Amino acid sequence: MKQNEALFEYLLRLGDSGMILGQRLCELVGNAPALEEEMAIGNVALDLIGQARSWLEYAAEVEGAGRTADDLAFSRDERAYRNLLIVEQDNGNFADTMARQYLFDLFHYHLLGVLTQSSDERIVAIAAKGLKEVTYHLRRSSAWIKRLGDGTAESHAKMQEAIDEIWTYSGEMFAADEVDRLMADLGIGANLDTLRTQWQNDAQALLAEATLTCPPLDAYMQRGSKQGLHTEQLGLLLAEMQFLPRAYPGASW
């Protein structure tokens, strides 16, 4: 695989995961359990979508096919998306939302930390800006895991169930393929084996502090997003997200 092709693919993965999770969180605006939490969820969503725009703008430039970030966001079909499976899952209840958020935030934090040392200056700039935001995301989601896990009997049970349910999507974050290995070898991307060790150590420590049981690290893991294979949840999300630009192509406010 050529370097430019691999870089384009890598940037899509970074942008798509942030964009899809941001879209999921936007669904909670007006449905959060408290006003303060609704504002926090909205801010996290805006952060992720802003980061996604930066990654997709760079991807469009690398591709050199005349497409824009908006084209990549709103004109691709489901099989062309490269977001992690974990971020496309339904919001569920508040424990489900926070379990999904924490597991991704922890990965995102470590990933962006490595990318601030990338040999690609554009990636360094985007990652450095995003890391400041994701540091807050992780602090917030970690606090909710501990608050619910070490709270009432009901909140503990729901948090444990949420972690157990979403866990099967966590391993895909570290499933390296040809693109990941090439980007890591060139010093552009992250070594996912190293990230896995850091992520597992931090997740185990946090779950123990929250009085929750960490699921088996060698449990069966879902995967497929890097080949464009997704759960049915993504198609439903894209149908809503892409409706207006597909119905009125080229329209502007």
GIJOCOR-V826059 format. One line per field, one symbol per residue. ss: DSSP state (H for helix, E for strand, - for the rest). Layout:
BEGIN
ss->???
END
This chain:
BEGIN
ss->--HHHHHHHHHHHHHHHHHHHHHHHH--------HHHHHHHHHHHHHHHHHHHHHHHHHHHHH-----HHHHHH---HHH----HHHH-----HHHHHHHHHHHHHHHHHHHHHH-----HHHHHHHHHHHHHHHHHHHHHHHHHHHHH---HHHHHHHHHHHHHHHHH-HHHH---HHHHHHHH------HHHHHHHHHHHHHHHHHH---------------HHH----HHHHHHHHHH-HHHHH------
END
